[in-house]
Amino acid sequence: MNTSQDTILKGCSVFLEDRVLDFGFIQMQGTKIINTGTIEEIPPSFDGRIIDLPPSYKLIPGFIDVHIHGAAGADTMDGTEEAMDTISCALPKEGTTSFLATTITQADEQIEKALKNAAAFAEMQQPGQAEVLGIHLEGPFINSSKAGAQPKEYIKDPDIALFDKWNEASCQLIKLVTLAPELRNGEAFVEHLSKNGIIASIGHSDADYIDVKRAVAAGATHVTHLFNGMKGLHHREPGTAGAALKLDELKVELIVDGIHIHPEMMELVYRMKKPERMILITDSMRAKCLKNGIYDLGGQEVSVADDKALLKDGTLAGSILKMNEAVKNMTRYLNAPLMEIIKMATEVPAKQLNVYDRKGSIASGKDADIVLLDEELQVASTWCRGQLAYQRED
């Protein structure tokens, strides 16, 4: 079903920026939302398509995943148009309507190939699939002692000249960089990123509390997958994780699959960071949407079974988490309003990426990135910039 003509979705709950409308409606025209309200406020003169929805369903903004490597057998590092197309077409099934294509530590030429490919794909992309908002450069400027699933042989100290070369190759599409600020040139690199409007994210780092404070002073505003790949919280040294929790300047990514972070820890994060500083991510790899088996991540063999993705040595290697599952898990872990949890996957990442003028909420003038959830918070339908990208077959 093509929704390029004027279309109204009506009859269910509509999650707006500041309230939830029962028996609401959304009017889309082309790629944009042009009107919202209750069904009593539908213009009498409207003569376009009207789609009636169950009252128990919810219309919410599309999810924004700022940290995702791959899905459905494809990975950003494949460096092909087909891989990016596969990822972009798979993500609407979980309610993700835009994302940062995320790289991994690899040989310089492999990273550059992936950057150029993602930029070329973003330039030609059309409505109807999840939109590439930019690139998340995860590594290689990280600490080898906290490498996790990042290949150690390619890790290096922060290099401004190399980064600038890569950013030019990506047509300035790099929006977020994960780095270890305690490394040589780390603070200068953070400052360079900040001055150029690029999010500096602390991750795969052995930074202590003072190191993180210095990085924040230099312009760091983000923390990559909180608790994972970083110095943990200790009562005599708050570490990277303790600093991430305490410092209000930092927003934190969370992999809420019940594996990467113990569910009981989510309440601590919620109390310390508040919803406006929490960003749900998947950090998913190519095995998402596929069966258990052996897969590749950055040239490394990954075994997927029982909802876990592991390297041969047992190290967690990303996830196979879906964004709607992350939201659903948070509703079980937190005594928090659903609207707050949804904002962690929509409004907060949109504001962090500086795209809230067009993404991250349901409001007139914004992109028609809309997800229909059923009573179980499963995705029933997804619209990406006004085009129906996914419809569940019941």
FIKOLTOR-583416 format. One record per residue (C-alpha): residue number from 0; residue in one letter; x, y, z. Coordinates in Angstrom, 2 decimals. Layout:
[pavex NUM, 'a', [X, Y, Z]];
...
//
This chain:
[pavex 0, 'm', [0.00, 0.00, 0.00]];
[pavex 1, 'n', [1.45, 3.36, -1.06]];
[pavex 2, 't', [0.56, 6.34, 1.14]];
[pavex 3, 's', [1.88, 9.13, -1.09]];
[pavex 4, 'q', [-1.66, 10.54, -1.27]];
[pavex 5, 'd', [-3.20, 12.23, 1.77]];
[pavex 6, 't', [-3.72, 9.51, 4.36]];
[pavex 7, 'i', [-5.29, 9.52, 7.80]];
[pavex 8, 'l', [-4.53, 6.86, 10.40]];
[pavex 9, 'k', [-7.24, 6.96, 13.06]];
[pavex 10, 'g', [-8.95, 5.33, 16.00]];
[pavex 11, 'c', [-6.11, 4.25, 18.32]];
[pavex 12, 's', [-3.94, 6.03, 20.90]];
[pavex 13, 'v', [-1.56, 8.60, 19.41]];
[pavex 14, 'f', [1.62, 9.42, 21.33]];
[pavex 15, 'l', [2.35, 13.12, 20.80]];
[pavex 16, 'e', [5.28, 15.06, 22.26]];
[pavex 17, 'd', [3.51, 16.06, 25.47]];
[pavex 18, 'r', [0.43, 13.83, 25.77]];
[pavex 19, 'v', [-1.36, 10.72, 24.56]];
[pavex 20, 'l', [-4.56, 11.14, 22.55]];
[pavex 21, 'd', [-7.12, 8.37, 22.92]];
[pavex 22, 'f', [-9.06, 7.78, 19.69]];
[pavex 23, 'g', [-6.65, 10.07, 17.86]];
[pavex 24, 'f', [-5.57, 10.54, 14.27]];
[pavex 25, 'i', [-2.49, 11.39, 12.21]];
[pavex 26, 'q', [-2.72, 12.93, 8.76]];
[pavex 27, 'm', [0.17, 12.33, 6.36]];
[pavex 28, 'q', [0.83, 14.05, 3.06]];
[pavex 29, 'g', [3.78, 12.86, 1.02]];
[pavex 30, 't', [6.68, 12.35, 3.42]];
[pavex 31, 'k', [5.35, 14.61, 6.19]];
[pavex 32, 'i', [2.86, 14.69, 9.05]];
[pavex 33, 'i', [0.54, 17.62, 8.44]];
[pavex 34, 'n', [-2.08, 17.26, 11.18]];
[pavex 35, 't', [-2.90, 15.43, 14.41]];
[pavex 36, 'g', [-5.81, 15.42, 16.84]];
[pavex 37, 't', [-8.76, 13.43, 18.08]];
[pavex 38, 'i', [-11.09, 11.75, 15.59]];
[pavex 39, 'e', [-13.68, 14.46, 16.24]];
[pavex 40, 'e', [-11.16, 16.95, 14.79]];
[pavex 41, 'i', [-10.68, 15.18, 11.44]];
[pavex 42, 'p', [-11.40, 17.79, 8.75]];
[pavex 43, 'p', [-14.91, 17.14, 7.34]];
[pavex 44, 's', [-13.64, 17.98, 3.86]];
[pavex 45, 'f', [-10.92, 15.30, 3.90]];
[pavex 46, 'd', [-11.26, 13.08, 0.82]];
[pavex 47, 'g', [-8.08, 11.01, 0.95]];
[pavex 48, 'r', [-7.41, 7.52, 2.28]];
[pavex 49, 'i', [-8.60, 6.71, 5.82]];
[pavex 50, 'i', [-7.16, 3.72, 7.68]];
[pavex 51, 'd', [-9.13, 2.60, 10.74]];
[pavex 52, 'l', [-7.05, 1.12, 13.56]];
[pavex 53, 'p', [-7.98, -0.89, 16.68]];
[pavex 54, 'p', [-8.58, 1.36, 19.74]];
[pavex 55, 's', [-6.16, -0.77, 21.79]];
[pavex 56, 'y', [-3.25, -0.10, 19.38]];
[pavex 57, 'k', [-0.71, 2.73, 19.70]];
[pavex 58, 'l', [0.76, 5.08, 17.09]];
[pavex 59, 'i', [4.23, 6.19, 18.17]];
[pavex 60, 'p', [7.21, 7.91, 16.55]];
[pavex 61, 'g', [9.61, 5.68, 14.65]];
[pavex 62, 'f', [12.57, 4.37, 16.63]];
[pavex 63, 'i', [16.04, 5.83, 16.01]];
[pavex 64, 'd', [18.93, 3.39, 16.54]];
[pavex 65, 'v', [22.23, 5.26, 16.93]];
[pavex 66, 'h', [24.25, 2.06, 17.31]];
[pavex 67, 'i', [23.58, -0.82, 14.92]];
[pavex 68, 'h', [26.09, -2.80, 12.88]];
[pavex 69, 'g', [23.77, -5.00, 10.88]];
[pavex 70, 'a', [20.70, -7.20, 10.50]];
[pavex 71, 'a', [19.23, -9.91, 8.27]];
[pavex 72, 'g', [22.62, -11.20, 7.17]];
[pavex 73, 'a', [24.13, -7.82, 6.28]];
[pavex 74, 'd', [26.66, -5.56, 8.03]];
[pavex 75, 't', [27.77, -1.96, 7.51]];
[pavex 76, 'm', [31.33, -3.24, 7.11]];
[pavex 77, 'd', [30.32, -5.32, 4.07]];
[pavex 78, 'g', [30.75, -2.08, 2.18]];
[pavex 79, 't', [28.11, -2.81, -0.47]];
[pavex 80, 'e', [24.89, -1.14, -1.56]];
[pavex 81, 'e', [23.11, -4.49, -1.17]];
[pavex 82, 'a', [24.13, -4.73, 2.49]];
[pavex 83, 'm', [22.87, -1.24, 3.31]];
[pavex 84, 'd', [19.64, -1.91, 1.42]];
[pavex 85, 't', [19.11, -5.16, 3.34]];
[pavex 86, 'i', [19.59, -3.45, 6.71]];
[pavex 87, 's', [17.36, -0.50, 5.78]];
[pavex 88, 'c', [14.56, -2.80, 4.63]];
[pavex 89, 'a', [14.81, -5.11, 7.67]];
[pavex 90, 'l', [14.70, -2.46, 10.40]];
[pavex 91, 'p', [11.10, -1.25, 9.90]];
[pavex 92, 'k', [9.95, -4.73, 11.00]];
[pavex 93, 'e', [11.09, -3.79, 14.51]];
[pavex 94, 'g', [9.83, -0.20, 14.28]];
[pavex 95, 't', [13.17, 1.45, 13.47]];
[pavex 96, 't', [12.71, 4.19, 10.89]];
[pavex 97, 's', [16.18, 5.77, 10.99]];
[pavex 98, 'f', [19.64, 4.81, 12.22]];
[pavex 99, 'l', [23.38, 5.43, 12.28]];
[pavex 100, 'a', [25.24, 2.85, 10.19]];
[pavex 101, 't', [27.89, 1.64, 12.66]];
[pavex 102, 't', [31.39, 0.51, 11.78]];
[pavex 103, 'i', [33.82, -1.64, 13.75]];
[pavex 104, 't', [37.57, -1.56, 14.28]];
[pavex 105, 'q', [39.19, -2.93, 11.13]];
[pavex 106, 'a', [41.97, -2.21, 8.65]];
[pavex 107, 'd', [41.99, 1.43, 7.51]];
[pavex 108, 'e', [41.03, 0.59, 3.95]];
[pavex 109, 'q', [38.08, -1.53, 5.10]];
[pavex 110, 'i', [36.75, 1.27, 7.28]];
[pavex 111, 'e', [37.14, 3.80, 4.48]];
[pavex 112, 'k', [35.32, 1.51, 2.05]];
[pavex 113, 'a', [32.41, 1.14, 4.48]];
[pavex 114, 'l', [32.26, 4.91, 5.07]];
[pavex 115, 'k', [32.18, 5.72, 1.35]];
[pavex 116, 'n', [29.53, 3.08, 0.74]];
[pavex 117, 'a', [27.26, 4.27, 3.54]];
[pavex 118, 'a', [27.55, 7.85, 2.32]];
[pavex 119, 'a', [26.72, 6.87, -1.26]];
[pavex 120, 'f', [23.73, 4.84, -0.09]];
[pavex 121, 'a', [22.41, 7.66, 2.09]];
[pavex 122, 'e', [22.61, 10.04, -0.85]];
[pavex 123, 'm', [20.42, 7.88, -3.09]];
[pavex 124, 'q', [18.04, 6.51, -0.47]];
[pavex 125, 'q', [14.30, 6.90, -1.01]];
[pavex 126, 'p', [11.34, 6.91, 1.43]];
[pavex 127, 'g', [9.93, 3.52, 2.35]];
[pavex 128, 'q', [12.88, 2.11, 4.30]];
[pavex 129, 'a', [14.79, 3.07, 7.44]];
[pavex 130, 'e', [16.79, 6.22, 6.73]];
[pavex 131, 'v', [20.56, 6.39, 7.21]];
[pavex 132, 'l', [20.97, 9.56, 9.29]];
[pavex 133, 'g', [24.73, 9.22, 9.40]];
[pavex 134, 'i', [27.58, 7.00, 10.53]];
[pavex 135, 'h', [28.67, 5.90, 13.99]];
[pavex 136, 'l', [32.43, 5.29, 13.88]];
[pavex 137, 'e', [33.00, 2.72, 16.65]];
[pavex 138, 'g', [36.76, 2.40, 16.90]];
[pavex 139, 'p', [39.55, 2.08, 16.02]];
[pavex 140, 'f', [40.49, 4.82, 18.51]];
[pavex 141, 'i', [39.76, 2.69, 21.60]];
[pavex 142, 'n', [41.59, 1.02, 24.46]];
[pavex 143, 's', [42.75, -2.51, 23.66]];
[pavex 144, 's', [42.21, -3.52, 27.30]];
[pavex 145, 'k', [38.48, -2.91, 26.79]];
[pavex 146, 'a', [38.26, -4.09, 23.19]];
[pavex 147, 'g', [35.38, -6.50, 23.71]];
[pavex 148, 'a', [34.51, -7.80, 20.25]];
[pavex 149, 'q', [36.63, -5.15, 18.48]];
[pavex 150, 'p', [39.64, -6.76, 16.71]];
[pavex 151, 'k', [42.69, -5.74, 18.76]];
[pavex 152, 'e', [45.17, -5.87, 15.89]];
[pavex 153, 'y', [43.65, -2.78, 14.27]];
[pavex 154, 'i', [43.23, -0.60, 17.37]];
[pavex 155, 'k', [45.18, 2.67, 17.38]];
[pavex 156, 'd', [45.51, 5.93, 19.28]];
[pavex 157, 'p', [43.24, 8.82, 18.28]];
[pavex 158, 'd', [44.48, 10.33, 15.02]];
[pavex 159, 'i', [42.90, 13.62, 13.96]];
[pavex 160, 'a', [44.44, 13.62, 10.48]];
[pavex 161, 'l', [43.20, 10.10, 9.75]];
[pavex 162, 'f', [39.76, 10.94, 11.10]];
[pavex 163, 'd', [39.51, 14.04, 8.93]];
[pavex 164, 'k', [40.46, 11.94, 5.89]];
[pavex 165, 'w', [37.71, 9.46, 6.75]];
[pavex 166, 'n', [35.16, 12.18, 7.41]];
[pavex 167, 'e', [35.87, 13.69, 4.02]];
[pavex 168, 'a', [35.54, 10.25, 2.42]];
[pavex 169, 's', [32.13, 9.91, 4.09]];
[pavex 170, 'c', [30.98, 13.31, 2.78]];
[pavex 171, 'q', [30.91, 14.56, 6.41]];
[pavex 172, 'l', [28.40, 11.86, 7.34]];
[pavex 173, 'i', [30.15, 10.74, 10.52]];
[pavex 174, 'k', [27.86, 11.94, 13.31]];
[pavex 175, 'l', [29.18, 9.99, 16.33]];
[pavex 176, 'v', [32.58, 8.57, 17.26]];
[pavex 177, 't', [33.26, 6.05, 20.01]];
[pavex 178, 'l', [36.72, 6.54, 21.51]];
[pavex 179, 'a', [38.83, 6.09, 24.64]];
[pavex 180, 'p', [39.71, 9.61, 25.85]];
[pavex 181, 'e', [42.47, 8.40, 28.20]];
[pavex 182, 'l', [44.66, 7.44, 25.23]];
[pavex 183, 'r', [47.39, 9.68, 23.83]];
[pavex 184, 'n', [45.76, 12.61, 21.95]];
[pavex 185, 'g', [42.38, 11.56, 23.38]];
[pavex 186, 'e', [41.34, 14.91, 24.84]];
[pavex 187, 'a', [42.52, 16.81, 21.78]];
[pavex 188, 'f', [40.54, 14.41, 19.60]];
[pavex 189, 'v', [37.38, 14.93, 21.68]];
[pavex 190, 'e', [37.82, 18.70, 21.36]];
[pavex 191, 'h', [38.30, 18.39, 17.60]];
[pavex 192, 'l', [35.12, 16.36, 17.23]];
[pavex 193, 's', [33.12, 18.74, 19.40]];
[pavex 194, 'k', [34.29, 21.80, 17.48]];
[pavex 195, 'n', [33.16, 20.14, 14.25]];
[pavex 196, 'g', [29.69, 19.27, 15.55]];
[pavex 197, 'i', [30.39, 15.55, 15.89]];
[pavex 198, 'i', [29.29, 13.64, 18.99]];
[pavex 199, 'a', [32.25, 12.38, 21.02]];
[pavex 200, 's', [31.24, 9.19, 22.82]];
[pavex 201, 'i', [33.27, 7.52, 25.55]];
[pavex 202, 'g', [33.40, 3.78, 25.01]];
[pavex 203, 'h', [35.71, 0.75, 24.96]];
[pavex 204, 's', [37.58, 2.80, 27.53]];
[pavex 205, 'd', [39.59, 2.25, 30.70]];
[pavex 206, 'a', [39.15, 5.90, 31.72]];
[pavex 207, 'd', [38.96, 6.72, 35.40]];
[pavex 208, 'y', [36.63, 9.35, 36.83]];
[pavex 209, 'i', [39.07, 12.23, 36.28]];
[pavex 210, 'd', [39.75, 11.14, 32.69]];
[pavex 211, 'v', [36.02, 11.26, 31.96]];
[pavex 212, 'k', [35.62, 14.67, 33.60]];
[pavex 213, 'r', [38.42, 16.00, 31.39]];
[pavex 214, 'a', [36.80, 14.49, 28.33]];
[pavex 215, 'v', [33.49, 16.14, 29.23]];
[pavex 216, 'a', [35.28, 19.47, 29.64]];
[pavex 217, 'a', [36.71, 18.94, 26.14]];
[pavex 218, 'g', [33.23, 18.31, 24.71]];
[pavex 219, 'a', [32.24, 14.65, 25.20]];
[pavex 220, 't', [28.45, 14.26, 25.53]];
[pavex 221, 'h', [27.77, 10.55, 25.02]];
[pavex 222, 'v', [28.64, 7.10, 26.40]];
[pavex 223, 't', [28.67, 3.98, 24.24]];
[pavex 224, 'h', [26.76, 0.93, 25.58]];
[pavex 225, 'l', [26.93, 1.85, 29.29]];
[pavex 226, 'f', [28.69, -0.72, 31.54]];
[pavex 227, 'n', [29.92, -2.75, 28.55]];
[pavex 228, 'g', [33.48, -2.25, 27.33]];
[pavex 229, 'm', [34.49, 0.17, 30.08]];
[pavex 230, 'k', [36.01, 0.46, 33.55]];
[pavex 231, 'g', [33.27, -0.47, 35.99]];
[pavex 232, 'l', [31.93, 1.23, 39.08]];
[pavex 233, 'h', [34.01, 0.82, 42.26]];
[pavex 234, 'h', [33.55, 2.46, 45.63]];
[pavex 235, 'r', [37.12, 3.82, 45.65]];
[pavex 236, 'e', [37.25, 4.69, 41.95]];
[pavex 237, 'p', [33.97, 5.55, 40.19]];
[pavex 238, 'g', [35.53, 4.55, 36.87]];
[pavex 239, 't', [34.08, 5.18, 33.44]];
[pavex 240, 'a', [30.70, 3.77, 34.40]];
[pavex 241, 'g', [30.46, 5.78, 37.62]];
[pavex 242, 'a', [31.34, 8.99, 35.82]];
[pavex 243, 'a', [28.77, 8.21, 33.13]];
[pavex 244, 'l', [26.08, 7.86, 35.77]];
[pavex 245, 'k', [27.05, 10.98, 37.71]];
[pavex 246, 'l', [27.82, 13.56, 35.04]];
[pavex 247, 'd', [24.69, 15.21, 33.65]];
[pavex 248, 'e', [26.49, 16.27, 30.47]];
[pavex 249, 'l', [26.57, 12.65, 29.31]];
[pavex 250, 'k', [23.77, 10.73, 27.65]];
[pavex 251, 'v', [24.14, 6.95, 27.86]];
[pavex 252, 'e', [23.38, 4.13, 25.43]];
[pavex 253, 'l', [21.73, 1.03, 26.84]];
[pavex 254, 'i', [21.47, -2.49, 25.38]];
[pavex 255, 'v', [18.32, -3.69, 27.12]];
[pavex 256, 'd', [18.32, -7.37, 26.18]];
[pavex 257, 'g', [18.62, -8.75, 29.72]];
[pavex 258, 'i', [22.10, -10.03, 28.84]];
[pavex 259, 'h', [24.37, -6.99, 28.47]];
[pavex 260, 'i', [22.98, -5.31, 31.59]];
[pavex 261, 'h', [21.29, -7.00, 34.54]];
[pavex 262, 'p', [17.63, -5.92, 34.60]];
[pavex 263, 'e', [17.95, -4.66, 38.19]];
[pavex 264, 'm', [20.61, -2.17, 37.08]];
[pavex 265, 'm', [18.10, -0.36, 34.88]];
[pavex 266, 'e', [16.38, 1.22, 37.87]];
[pavex 267, 'l', [19.72, 2.62, 39.07]];
[pavex 268, 'v', [20.37, 4.12, 35.63]];
[pavex 269, 'y', [16.84, 5.52, 35.51]];
[pavex 270, 'r', [17.23, 7.19, 38.90]];
[pavex 271, 'm', [20.64, 8.65, 38.06]];
[pavex 272, 'k', [20.23, 9.69, 34.43]];
[pavex 273, 'k', [16.48, 10.30, 34.09]];
[pavex 274, 'p', [14.73, 9.47, 30.78]];
[pavex 275, 'e', [16.11, 12.51, 28.96]];
[pavex 276, 'r', [19.67, 11.11, 29.18]];
[pavex 277, 'm', [18.93, 7.47, 28.32]];
[pavex 278, 'i', [19.13, 6.16, 24.74]];
[pavex 279, 'l', [18.01, 2.64, 23.83]];
[pavex 280, 'i', [20.15, 0.94, 21.20]];
[pavex 281, 't', [20.47, -2.56, 19.78]];
[pavex 282, 'd', [24.20, -2.82, 18.91]];
[pavex 283, 's', [22.91, -5.63, 16.72]];
[pavex 284, 'm', [25.00, -7.60, 14.25]];
[pavex 285, 'r', [24.15, -9.39, 11.02]];
[pavex 286, 'a', [22.62, -12.39, 12.80]];
[pavex 287, 'k', [19.59, -10.38, 13.91]];
[pavex 288, 'c', [16.45, -11.73, 12.22]];
[pavex 289, 'l', [18.25, -15.00, 11.37]];
[pavex 290, 'k', [18.50, -18.46, 12.94]];
[pavex 291, 'n', [21.06, -19.65, 15.47]];
[pavex 292, 'g', [24.41, -20.37, 13.85]];
[pavex 293, 'i', [27.91, -19.10, 13.07]];
[pavex 294, 'y', [28.27, -15.56, 11.71]];
[pavex 295, 'd', [30.95, -12.94, 11.06]];
[pavex 296, 'l', [31.65, -9.68, 12.90]];
[pavex 297, 'g', [34.68, -7.67, 11.86]];
[pavex 298, 'g', [36.36, -10.78, 10.48]];
[pavex 299, 'q', [35.72, -12.73, 13.69]];
[pavex 300, 'e', [33.61, -15.85, 14.11]];
[pavex 301, 'v', [30.51, -15.26, 16.22]];
[pavex 302, 's', [28.29, -18.02, 17.56]];
[pavex 303, 'v', [24.61, -17.13, 18.03]];
[pavex 304, 'a', [22.41, -19.24, 20.31]];
[pavex 305, 'd', [19.92, -18.65, 23.12]];
[pavex 306, 'd', [19.64, -14.94, 22.18]];
[pavex 307, 'k', [23.40, -14.44, 22.74]];
[pavex 308, 'a', [26.12, -13.56, 20.22]];
[pavex 309, 'l', [29.54, -14.70, 21.46]];
[pavex 310, 'l', [33.12, -14.82, 20.21]];
[pavex 311, 'k', [35.00, -18.11, 20.63]];
[pavex 312, 'd', [36.39, -16.91, 23.98]];
[pavex 313, 'g', [32.90, -16.15, 25.31]];
[pavex 314, 't', [33.07, -12.38, 24.81]];
[pavex 315, 'l', [29.73, -10.77, 23.98]];
[pavex 316, 'a', [29.76, -9.73, 20.31]];
[pavex 317, 'g', [26.98, -7.21, 19.97]];
[pavex 318, 's', [23.41, -8.43, 20.13]];
[pavex 319, 'i', [20.47, -9.70, 18.12]];
[pavex 320, 'l', [18.11, -7.36, 19.94]];
[pavex 321, 'k', [15.26, -5.58, 18.17]];
[pavex 322, 'm', [14.24, -2.05, 19.16]];
[pavex 323, 'n', [10.63, -2.92, 19.98]];
[pavex 324, 'e', [11.97, -5.69, 22.23]];
[pavex 325, 'a', [14.20, -3.16, 24.00]];
[pavex 326, 'v', [11.16, -0.96, 24.66]];
[pavex 327, 'k', [9.11, -3.93, 25.84]];
[pavex 328, 'n', [11.92, -5.09, 28.15]];
[pavex 329, 'm', [12.15, -1.63, 29.69]];
[pavex 330, 't', [8.45, -1.72, 30.55]];
[pavex 331, 'r', [9.16, -4.88, 32.57]];
[pavex 332, 'y', [12.29, -3.54, 34.25]];
[pavex 333, 'l', [11.05, -0.06, 35.18]];
[pavex 334, 'n', [8.03, 1.35, 36.93]];
[pavex 335, 'a', [7.92, 4.16, 34.40]];
[pavex 336, 'p', [5.29, 5.52, 32.01]];
[pavex 337, 'l', [5.38, 3.99, 28.53]];
[pavex 338, 'm', [5.65, 7.46, 27.07]];
[pavex 339, 'e', [8.96, 8.02, 28.91]];
[pavex 340, 'i', [10.35, 4.71, 27.69]];
[pavex 341, 'i', [9.34, 5.38, 24.09]];
[pavex 342, 'k', [11.15, 8.73, 24.23]];
[pavex 343, 'm', [14.39, 6.88, 25.05]];
[pavex 344, 'a', [14.18, 5.32, 21.59]];
[pavex 345, 't', [12.82, 8.35, 19.71]];
[pavex 346, 'e', [13.02, 11.86, 21.14]];
[pavex 347, 'v', [16.28, 11.52, 23.09]];
[pavex 348, 'p', [18.37, 10.12, 20.19]];
[pavex 349, 'a', [16.79, 12.65, 17.81]];
[pavex 350, 'k', [17.83, 15.53, 20.06]];
[pavex 351, 'q', [21.30, 14.07, 20.53]];
[pavex 352, 'l', [21.73, 13.81, 16.74]];
[pavex 353, 'n', [20.32, 17.32, 16.27]];
[pavex 354, 'v', [17.50, 16.09, 14.01]];
[pavex 355, 'y', [14.60, 16.74, 16.38]];
[pavex 356, 'd', [13.29, 19.37, 13.97]];
[pavex 357, 'r', [12.21, 16.50, 11.68]];
[pavex 358, 'k', [12.53, 13.24, 13.64]];
[pavex 359, 'g', [11.79, 11.76, 17.05]];
[pavex 360, 's', [8.18, 12.78, 17.67]];
[pavex 361, 'i', [4.75, 12.96, 16.10]];
[pavex 362, 'a', [4.08, 16.59, 15.23]];
[pavex 363, 's', [2.93, 18.61, 12.23]];
[pavex 364, 'g', [5.77, 19.33, 9.80]];
[pavex 365, 'k', [7.92, 16.38, 10.86]];
[pavex 366, 'd', [8.80, 13.34, 8.79]];
[pavex 367, 'a', [6.01, 10.76, 8.77]];
[pavex 368, 'd', [8.09, 8.12, 10.57]];
[pavex 369, 'i', [5.35, 6.28, 12.43]];
[pavex 370, 'v', [5.00, 2.88, 14.09]];
[pavex 371, 'l', [1.81, 1.04, 15.00]];
[pavex 372, 'l', [2.16, -1.17, 18.09]];
[pavex 373, 'd', [-0.35, -3.74, 19.29]];
[pavex 374, 'e', [-1.31, -4.48, 22.90]];
[pavex 375, 'e', [1.86, -6.56, 23.37]];
[pavex 376, 'l', [4.09, -3.80, 21.96]];
[pavex 377, 'q', [4.72, -5.85, 18.84]];
[pavex 378, 'v', [5.05, -3.96, 15.58]];
[pavex 379, 'a', [1.96, -4.16, 13.39]];
[pavex 380, 's', [2.93, -1.54, 10.77]];
[pavex 381, 't', [5.71, 0.96, 10.10]];
[pavex 382, 'w', [5.74, 4.02, 7.87]];
[pavex 383, 'c', [9.08, 5.51, 6.84]];
[pavex 384, 'r', [8.72, 9.08, 5.58]];
[pavex 385, 'g', [5.10, 8.48, 4.68]];
[pavex 386, 'q', [5.57, 5.18, 2.87]];
[pavex 387, 'l', [4.35, 1.90, 4.31]];
[pavex 388, 'a', [7.60, 0.01, 4.92]];
[pavex 389, 'y', [6.25, -2.94, 6.89]];
[pavex 390, 'q', [2.87, -4.53, 7.51]];
[pavex 391, 'r', [2.55, -7.61, 9.67]];
[pavex 392, 'e', [0.60, -10.50, 8.22]];
[pavex 393, 'd', [-1.82, -11.59, 10.95]];
//
